[in-house]
Amino acid sequence: MAEDFEELATALRERLTIIGDEESRRDADRHMARLQDVSQRIEALEQRLSPLLDPQLRHYLQRRSYSKALEHLEAT
């Protein structure tokens, strides 16, 4: 299961990187497709890990507070 949490952290980092990628934003369709792909992976991981998520992490993920979710994962 630790691998699943690391995969979630990696996906959250990737999403934050995409958001901050100025070059990516120049092609809006591609940028949105990348965001949609990583967001779907995050949601799938959230579903898979749901029974193991502590309440605070679950709250961050449900509210789409992905920066806070990543901080929480990195602190534990």
N, C-alpha and C positions, 0 to 999 in steps of 0.2 A: 504493500500500500504506500510506502514511502515514495516509491517511483511515481505513483499517481499524483501525489502532492507536488513532487518536483515537476512533473509534466504540467500541472496546473500553474505553478509559479512561472514556468517557462512561457506558457501561453499568455499569461498576464503581462510578462515583460515584453513579449512580442507585440501585444496590442498597444502598449504604451509607446513602443518604438515606432510603430506604424503611425500612430497619432502625431508624433513629433517629427515625422519624416517629410520635410519640405518638398523634396524631389517627388515623392509619391503623390503628394496632393496636386501636382501639376496635371496628372491624369486622373481626374475625379472618378471615372468609372472603375479603373483598376484599384485606386485607393479604397473605394467603398467595397469592392469585391474582397480585397485583402482583409479589411476590417470585419466584414461579414463572416469570412472563413474562420478567423481567429475567435470571433465572438461565439460562433457555433461550437467550436472546440471547447471553449471555456464552459459553455452551458452543458455540453455533454459530460465533461469532467465533473461539473457540479452535481449533475444527476447521479453519476456513477459513485461519487464520494459522499453523497447526501447522508447516509447513515453514520458516517465517520466525522462529519463536520461539526466543529464546536459552534455554539450559537452565534458568537461574534463573527466568525468567518462566514457562516451561512447568511447572516444579516448583510455583510458587505457585498457578497456575491448577488444576493437577491436584489439589492438596491443598485447594483452595477457600479459600486464604489470600488473599482478594480485597483486603484492605487492603494487604498486602505487594505484591501484583501491581500495584495502582494506584501505590504509592510507587515501584516499580521502573520503571513506564512513565513517570512524571513525572520521574524522575531521568535518563532517557535522552533 
